[in-house]
């Protein structure tokens, strides 16, 4: 090979940077970042400091796009001192967007917008349309946050025009511009226009090279379906957005927390407590990760933890009475019985309901019926030892009380005391006195040879049925079954 055809070290490194630039424009940051790091060191080794600093600011931009704001801002803060040290004129067209992001992060939005405007003008003047489009998208994002939606739409349309002029493909900037346009249209409740933009990007391959923006698109779909009150579809879209964040290890924890907060809102609209609980747990984890980047989020984490406790409490409690619900009863009683079986201890289950409860509803109304249930629940709760007893509403006017750490004889005595208390109640409702009686069935895990809560409840239910058959207002112990 002719020696003149062998690329110089500089040309080889420059080729690496050009490749990294292409990869970055395609959103392939996991490939571009390592290449830029190596190129930066190689340029430094041969004393090409202009190129070193070019790689430096490109790295800052790529770190920003993957959501690693900490690394991005560290590089931005180092840039001008490095320029001064190496006597290199800063590339302001590329520096200004990063400075704008820094000021935006500090909530100095006017300064941030000024930097974005200056960068756009410099980029456009130098026909660096990639920089111009990037700056316009950042500017549009800030105007959206300020609810200046018409200005947002004008900026993104200008960004799309710059993208069309660029010689290189700019999928990330195009995705960002489209998403900002959709967001502004949804904010103005222009759903048909937003749908038109969605349709223009569906199936476009370039979107899959920009994971963060694709996640944003799914997030916007979730918002779109929420506005249409199609909450199941909205929840699916929001889950997809979060999944992309996790799969691609995007480190923008602030955005992830925001997405999970939106997912939580949708889950609440679905009235699905399981989805609410799972989302809250994910939300707390996102806030924990965010603390590494912003210590001010500690308050948000504490608040989220408190809300988590409250949500779990709600998930375990009956909404009418405040005592435990069927879900908590089944989970906890199953654990108690399993442990009792291992240690050869006893658990006693008392199942009871209000005699002729339908007549109370028909005679006095459903509000009176609800009041009777609430009053009975309160009496039960006040007359048991909470640490060793579960008082739960099983459904309708049926209640279950579970006693642990008692012999069958002691358990029966507690059940009888409760039965006596409830059978002598007279409930006051709007100056009306409503006498009530209950029927009860009792079973013991040791006596009745049951190893699961389902079996124990069935035994107690059979005993309750016997109480009903024998005239109501009585307590019956389940018949012992032979092994």
C-alpha positions as CSV (number, residue, x, y, z in Angstrom):
1,X,0.0,0.0,0.0
2,X,1.2,3.5,-0.8
3,X,2.3,5.3,2.3
4,X,0.3,8.4,1.2
5,X,-2.9,6.3,1.4
6,X,-2.4,5.3,5.0
7,X,-4.6,7.6,7.2
8,X,-2.7,9.6,9.8
9,X,-3.5,9.1,13.5
10,X,-5.5,12.3,13.4
11,X,-7.6,11.1,10.4
12,X,-8.2,7.8,12.1
13,X,-9.5,9.5,15.3
14,X,-11.5,12.0,13.3
15,X,-13.2,9.1,11.5
16,X,-14.1,7.6,14.8
17,X,-15.6,10.9,15.9
18,X,-17.6,11.2,12.7
19,X,-18.9,7.7,13.3
20,X,-19.8,8.6,16.8
21,X,-21.6,11.7,15.6
22,X,-23.7,9.6,13.2
23,X,-24.5,7.1,16.0
24,X,-25.4,10.0,18.3
25,X,-27.8,11.4,15.7
26,X,-29.4,8.0,15.5
27,X,-29.8,7.9,19.2
28,X,-27.3,5.0,19.6
29,X,-25.7,6.5,22.7
30,X,-24.5,3.3,24.1
31,X,-22.2,3.1,21.1
32,X,-21.3,6.8,20.6
33,X,-20.3,7.6,24.2
34,X,-17.5,5.0,24.5
35,X,-16.2,6.0,21.1
36,X,-16.2,9.7,22.1
37,X,-14.4,8.9,25.3
38,X,-11.6,7.1,23.5
39,X,-11.4,9.7,20.7
40,X,-11.1,12.5,23.4
41,X,-8.2,10.7,25.0
42,X,-6.5,10.0,21.7
43,X,-6.8,13.6,20.5
44,X,-5.3,14.7,23.9
45,X,-2.4,12.3,23.3
46,X,-1.5,14.0,20.0
47,X,-2.2,17.6,21.3
48,X,-5.3,18.3,19.2
49,X,-7.2,20.3,21.9
50,X,-9.8,21.8,19.7
51,X,-11.0,18.3,18.9
52,X,-10.6,17.3,22.5
53,X,-13.1,20.0,23.5
54,X,-15.4,19.1,20.6
55,X,-15.6,15.6,21.9
56,X,-16.1,17.0,25.4
57,X,-19.2,18.9,24.5
58,X,-20.5,16.1,22.3
59,X,-20.2,13.8,25.4
60,X,-22.2,16.3,27.5
61,X,-25.0,16.3,24.9
62,X,-25.1,12.5,24.7
63,X,-25.1,12.1,28.5
64,X,-28.0,14.5,28.6
65,X,-29.9,12.5,26.0
66,X,-29.6,9.3,28.0
67,X,-30.8,11.1,31.1
68,X,-27.5,11.1,33.0
69,X,-27.8,14.8,33.9
70,X,-25.1,14.6,36.6
71,X,-22.4,13.6,34.1
72,X,-23.7,16.0,31.5
73,X,-23.6,19.0,33.8
74,X,-20.2,18.0,35.2
75,X,-18.8,18.1,31.6
76,X,-20.5,21.5,30.9
77,X,-19.0,23.0,34.0
78,X,-15.5,21.8,33.0
79,X,-15.8,23.0,29.4
80,X,-14.9,26.7,29.5
81,X,-12.0,26.2,32.1
82,X,-10.6,23.5,29.7
83,X,-10.9,25.9,26.8
84,X,-9.0,28.6,28.7
85,X,-6.3,26.1,29.8
86,X,-5.7,25.0,26.2
87,X,-6.3,28.5,24.7
88,X,-9.1,27.3,22.5
89,X,-12.1,29.5,21.6
90,X,-15.3,27.8,22.9
91,X,-17.8,26.5,20.4
92,X,-20.7,28.6,21.6
93,X,-23.2,27.2,19.2
94,X,-22.8,23.8,21.0
95,X,-22.0,25.2,24.5
96,X,-25.0,27.4,24.8
97,X,-27.7,24.6,24.7
98,X,-25.9,22.9,27.5
99,X,-25.6,26.1,29.5
100,X,-29.3,26.6,28.9
101,X,-30.0,23.2,30.3
102,X,-27.9,24.0,33.3
103,X,-29.8,27.2,34.0
104,X,-33.1,25.4,33.4
105,X,-32.1,22.8,36.0
106,X,-31.5,25.7,38.4
107,X,-35.0,27.1,37.5
108,X,-33.5,30.2,35.9
109,X,-35.7,29.9,32.9
110,X,-35.2,33.3,31.2
111,X,-31.5,32.8,31.2
112,X,-32.0,29.3,29.8
113,X,-34.2,30.5,27.0
114,X,-31.8,33.2,26.1
115,X,-29.0,30.6,25.7
116,X,-31.3,28.4,23.5
117,X,-32.2,31.4,21.3
118,X,-28.5,32.4,20.9
119,X,-27.6,28.8,20.0
120,X,-30.3,28.6,17.5
121,X,-29.2,31.8,15.8
122,X,-25.6,30.8,15.7
123,X,-26.4,27.3,14.4
124,X,-28.7,28.6,11.7
125,X,-26.1,31.2,10.7
126,X,-23.4,28.6,10.4
127,X,-25.9,26.2,8.7
128,X,-25.4,23.8,11.6
129,X,-29.0,22.7,11.5
130,X,-28.6,19.9,14.0
131,X,-27.6,22.4,16.7
132,X,-30.3,24.8,15.6
133,X,-33.0,22.1,15.8
134,X,-31.7,20.9,19.2
135,X,-31.8,24.4,20.6
136,X,-35.3,25.0,19.3
137,X,-36.5,21.8,20.9
138,X,-35.1,22.9,24.2
139,X,-36.6,26.3,23.9
140,X,-40.0,24.8,23.0
141,X,-39.8,22.5,26.1
142,X,-39.4,25.5,28.3
143,X,-42.2,27.5,26.7
144,X,-44.4,24.4,27.2
145,X,-43.6,24.4,30.9
146,X,-44.6,28.1,31.0
147,X,-47.9,27.1,29.2
148,X,-47.1,29.3,26.2
149,X,-48.4,26.6,23.9
150,X,-48.6,28.6,20.7
151,X,-45.0,29.6,21.1
152,X,-44.1,25.9,21.7
153,X,-45.8,24.9,18.4
154,X,-44.1,27.7,16.5
155,X,-40.7,26.6,17.9
156,X,-41.2,22.9,17.1
157,X,-42.4,23.7,13.5
158,X,-39.2,25.7,13.1
159,X,-37.1,22.8,14.5
160,X,-38.7,20.4,12.0
161,X,-37.8,22.8,9.2
162,X,-34.2,22.8,10.4
163,X,-34.2,19.0,10.6
164,X,-35.4,18.9,7.0
165,X,-32.5,21.2,5.9
166,X,-29.9,19.1,7.7
167,X,-27.6,16.9,5.6
168,X,-27.6,14.2,8.3
169,X,-30.5,12.3,9.6
170,X,-31.6,13.6,13.0
171,X,-34.1,11.0,14.3
172,X,-33.7,12.1,18.0
173,X,-34.4,15.7,17.3
174,X,-37.3,14.8,15.0
175,X,-38.8,12.5,17.7
176,X,-38.4,15.3,20.3
177,X,-40.0,17.9,18.1
178,X,-43.0,15.6,17.3
179,X,-43.5,14.8,20.9
180,X,-43.4,18.4,21.9
181,X,-45.9,19.2,19.3
182,X,-48.2,16.4,20.5
183,X,-47.8,17.6,24.1
184,X,-48.8,21.2,23.2
185,X,-51.8,20.0,21.2
186,X,-53.0,17.8,24.0
187,X,-52.6,20.7,26.5
188,X,-54.9,22.7,24.2
189,X,-57.3,19.7,24.0
190,X,-56.8,19.5,20.3
191,X,-57.1,15.8,20.3
192,X,-57.8,15.4,16.6
193,X,-54.7,17.4,15.7
194,X,-52.6,15.4,18.2
195,X,-53.9,12.1,16.7
196,X,-52.8,13.4,13.3
197,X,-49.2,13.8,14.6
198,X,-49.4,10.4,16.2
199,X,-50.4,8.9,12.9
200,X,-47.5,10.6,11.2
201,X,-45.0,8.8,13.4
202,X,-46.6,5.4,13.8
203,X,-44.4,2.6,12.3
204,X,-41.5,4.9,11.6
205,X,-38.3,3.0,12.1
206,X,-36.2,5.9,13.3
207,X,-38.3,6.2,16.4
208,X,-36.8,2.9,17.7
209,X,-33.3,4.4,17.7
210,X,-34.4,7.1,20.2
211,X,-35.4,5.1,23.3
212,X,-36.1,8.0,25.6
213,X,-38.2,9.9,23.0
214,X,-40.0,6.7,22.2
215,X,-40.8,6.3,25.9
216,X,-42.0,9.9,25.8
217,X,-44.3,9.0,22.9
218,X,-45.9,6.2,24.9
219,X,-46.3,8.6,27.8
220,X,-48.1,11.0,25.5
221,X,-50.3,8.2,24.2
222,X,-51.2,7.5,27.8
223,X,-52.2,11.1,28.3
224,X,-54.2,11.0,25.0
225,X,-56.2,8.0,26.1
226,X,-56.6,9.5,29.6
227,X,-58.2,12.5,28.0
228,X,-60.5,10.2,26.1
229,X,-61.2,8.4,29.5
230,X,-60.0,5.1,28.0
231,X,-58.1,4.3,31.2
232,X,-57.2,0.7,30.5
233,X,-55.5,1.6,27.3
234,X,-53.8,4.6,29.0
235,X,-52.4,2.4,31.7
236,X,-51.0,0.0,29.1
237,X,-49.3,2.8,27.3
238,X,-47.8,4.3,30.5
239,X,-46.5,0.8,31.5
240,X,-44.8,0.6,28.1
241,X,-43.1,4.0,28.6
242,X,-41.8,2.9,32.0
243,X,-40.7,-0.5,30.5
244,X,-38.6,1.3,27.9
245,X,-36.9,3.4,30.5
246,X,-35.9,0.3,32.4
247,X,-34.8,-1.8,29.4
248,X,-32.6,1.0,28.0
249,X,-31.4,2.0,31.5
250,X,-32.3,5.7,30.9
251,X,-31.1,7.6,33.9
252,X,-33.5,10.6,33.8
253,X,-35.1,9.6,37.1
254,X,-37.0,12.9,37.3
255,X,-38.8,12.0,34.1
256,X,-39.3,8.4,35.3
257,X,-40.8,9.6,38.6
258,X,-43.1,11.9,36.6
259,X,-44.2,9.0,34.4
260,X,-44.9,6.8,37.4
261,X,-46.8,9.5,39.1
262,X,-49.0,9.7,35.9
263,X,-49.3,5.9,36.0
264,X,-50.5,6.1,39.6
265,X,-53.2,8.6,38.7
266,X,-54.4,6.3,35.9
267,X,-54.4,3.3,38.3
268,X,-56.5,5.3,40.8
269,X,-59.0,6.1,38.0
270,X,-59.2,2.4,37.2
271,X,-59.9,1.9,41.0
272,X,-57.5,-1.0,40.8
273,X,-55.8,-1.3,44.2
274,X,-53.2,-3.8,43.0
275,X,-52.0,-1.6,40.2
276,X,-52.0,1.4,42.6
277,X,-49.8,-0.5,45.1
278,X,-47.3,-1.8,42.5
279,X,-47.0,1.6,40.9
280,X,-46.4,3.3,44.3
281,X,-43.6,0.8,45.0
282,X,-42.0,1.6,41.6
283,X,-42.5,5.4,42.2
284,X,-40.7,5.2,45.6
285,X,-37.8,3.3,44.0
286,X,-37.5,6.0,41.3
287,X,-37.4,8.7,43.9
288,X,-34.7,6.9,45.8
289,X,-32.6,6.8,42.6
290,X,-33.4,10.5,42.0
291,X,-32.0,11.4,45.5
292,X,-28.5,10.6,44.1
293,X,-29.0,13.4,41.7
294,X,-31.0,15.9,43.7
295,X,-31.0,15.8,47.5
296,X,-34.1,18.0,47.6
297,X,-36.1,15.0,46.5
298,X,-35.7,13.5,50.0
299,X,-38.9,15.3,51.1
300,X,-40.7,13.8,48.0
301,X,-39.5,10.4,49.0
302,X,-40.6,10.7,52.6
303,X,-44.0,11.9,51.3
304,X,-44.2,9.0,48.9
305,X,-43.4,6.5,51.6
306,X,-46.1,8.0,53.8
307,X,-48.6,7.7,51.0
308,X,-47.5,4.2,50.4
309,X,-48.3,3.4,54.0
310,X,-51.7,5.0,53.6
311,X,-52.4,3.2,50.3
312,X,-51.5,-0.1,51.9
313,X,-53.8,0.7,54.8
314,X,-56.6,1.5,52.4
315,X,-56.0,-1.7,50.6
316,X,-56.4,-3.7,53.8
317,X,-59.4,-1.9,55.2
318,X,-63.1,-2.1,54.5
319,X,-64.2,1.3,53.1
320,X,-67.6,1.3,55.0
321,X,-66.4,0.2,58.5
322,X,-62.7,0.8,58.7
323,X,-62.1,-2.8,59.9
324,X,-60.0,-5.3,57.9
325,X,-61.4,-6.4,54.6
326,X,-61.7,-9.8,52.9
327,X,-58.3,-9.5,51.2
328,X,-56.4,-8.8,54.4
329,X,-58.4,-11.5,56.2
330,X,-57.6,-14.2,53.7
331,X,-53.9,-13.3,53.5
332,X,-53.2,-12.9,57.2
333,X,-55.5,-15.7,58.5
334,X,-53.8,-18.1,56.0
335,X,-50.4,-17.2,57.5
336,X,-51.7,-17.7,61.0
337,X,-53.1,-21.1,60.3
338,X,-50.1,-22.2,58.4
339,X,-47.8,-21.3,61.3
340,X,-50.2,-22.8,63.9
341,X,-50.2,-26.1,62.0
342,X,-46.3,-26.1,62.0
343,X,-46.2,-25.4,65.8
344,X,-49.3,-27.6,66.7
345,X,-51.2,-24.5,67.9
346,X,-54.9,-23.6,67.5
347,X,-56.6,-20.9,65.5
348,X,-60.4,-20.2,66.1
349,X,-62.6,-18.8,63.4
350,X,-66.0,-17.2,64.2
351,X,-68.2,-16.4,61.2
352,X,-71.4,-14.5,61.9
353,X,-74.0,-12.3,60.2
354,X,-76.9,-10.1,61.2
355,X,-80.2,-11.9,61.4
356,X,-82.8,-10.7,58.9
357,X,-80.6,-7.9,57.7
358,X,-82.7,-7.5,54.6
359,X,-85.7,-6.6,56.7
360,X,-83.6,-3.8,58.4
361,X,-82.8,-2.4,55.0
362,X,-86.3,-2.7,53.7
363,X,-87.8,-1.2,56.9
364,X,-85.4,1.6,57.7
365,X,-83.5,2.1,54.5
366,X,-80.0,1.3,53.3
367,X,-78.4,4.2,55.2
368,X,-79.8,2.6,58.4
369,X,-78.4,-0.8,57.3
370,X,-75.0,0.8,56.7
371,X,-75.1,2.4,60.1
372,X,-75.9,-1.0,61.8
373,X,-73.0,-2.6,60.0
374,X,-70.7,0.2,61.1
375,X,-71.9,0.1,64.7
376,X,-71.5,-3.7,64.9
377,X,-68.0,-3.5,63.4
378,X,-67.0,-0.8,66.0
379,X,-68.3,-2.9,68.9
380,X,-66.3,-6.0,67.6
381,X,-63.1,-4.0,67.2
382,X,-63.4,-2.5,70.7
383,X,-63.9,-5.8,72.4
384,X,-61.0,-7.9,71.1
385,X,-57.3,-8.0,71.7
386,X,-56.0,-6.6,68.4
387,X,-52.5,-8.2,68.5
388,X,-54.0,-11.7,68.5
389,X,-57.3,-11.1,66.7
390,X,-58.5,-10.2,63.2
391,X,-61.9,-8.5,62.9
392,X,-62.9,-8.4,59.2
393,X,-65.9,-7.7,57.1
394,X,-66.2,-10.6,54.8
395,X,-69.0,-9.1,52.6
396,X,-72.4,-7.6,53.0
397,X,-73.5,-8.2,56.6
398,X,-71.0,-11.1,57.1
399,X,-68.1,-10.8,59.5
400,X,-65.2,-13.0,60.5
401,X,-63.3,-12.9,63.7
402,X,-60.1,-14.9,63.9
403,X,-58.4,-15.7,67.3
404,X,-54.8,-17.1,67.6
405,X,-52.7,-18.2,70.5
406,X,-55.7,-19.6,72.3
407,X,-56.7,-23.2,73.0
408,X,-60.0,-24.3,71.4
409,X,-61.7,-23.9,74.8
410,X,-60.3,-20.3,75.2
411,X,-61.2,-19.5,71.6
412,X,-64.8,-20.7,72.1
413,X,-65.0,-18.6,75.2
414,X,-63.9,-15.5,73.4
415,X,-66.4,-16.2,70.6
416,X,-69.2,-16.7,73.1
417,X,-68.4,-13.4,74.8
418,X,-68.5,-11.6,71.5
419,X,-71.8,-13.4,70.5
420,X,-73.4,-12.4,73.8
421,X,-72.3,-8.7,73.3
422,X,-73.6,-8.5,69.8
423,X,-76.9,-10.3,70.5
424,X,-78.0,-7.7,73.0
425,X,-77.3,-4.6,70.9
426,X,-79.8,-1.9,70.1
427,X,-78.6,0.6,67.5
428,X,-79.8,4.2,67.5
429,X,-80.4,5.7,64.0
430,X,-82.0,9.0,63.6
431,X,-84.1,8.7,66.8
432,X,-85.0,5.1,65.8
433,X,-83.9,2.2,67.9
434,X,-83.1,-0.9,65.9
435,X,-82.6,-4.1,67.9
436,X,-80.3,-6.6,66.2
437,X,-79.3,-10.2,66.7
438,X,-76.6,-12.3,65.1
439,X,-76.1,-16.0,64.2
440,X,-72.6,-17.4,64.6
441,X,-70.6,-20.5,63.5
442,X,-67.3,-21.4,65.2
443,X,-64.5,-23.7,64.1
444,X,-61.1,-24.6,65.5
445,X,-58.2,-25.7,63.4
446,X,-57.0,-28.2,66.0
447,X,-60.4,-29.7,66.7
448,X,-61.8,-29.8,63.2
449,X,-58.7,-31.0,61.4
450,X,-58.3,-28.1,59.0
451,X,-55.0,-26.9,57.7
452,X,-56.0,-23.9,55.5
453,X,-58.1,-20.8,56.0
454,X,-60.5,-21.9,53.3
455,X,-61.2,-25.2,55.1
456,X,-61.6,-23.4,58.4
457,X,-64.0,-20.9,57.0
458,X,-66.0,-23.7,55.3
459,X,-66.3,-25.4,58.7
460,X,-67.5,-22.2,60.4
461,X,-69.9,-21.5,57.5
462,X,-71.5,-25.0,58.0
463,X,-71.9,-24.2,61.7
464,X,-73.4,-20.8,60.9
465,X,-75.9,-22.5,58.5
466,X,-76.9,-24.8,61.4
467,X,-77.5,-21.7,63.6
468,X,-79.8,-20.3,60.9
469,X,-81.6,-23.6,60.5
470,X,-82.2,-23.9,64.2
471,X,-84.0,-20.6,64.6
472,X,-81.2,-17.9,64.3
473,X,-79.8,-15.9,67.1
474,X,-77.5,-18.6,68.3
475,X,-73.9,-19.9,68.2
476,X,-73.1,-23.3,66.8
477,X,-69.7,-25.0,66.9
478,X,-68.8,-27.0,63.8
479,X,-69.0,-30.7,64.1
480,X,-65.7,-32.5,64.6
481,X,-64.6,-34.4,61.5
482,X,-62.7,-37.6,61.8
483,X,-59.3,-37.8,60.2
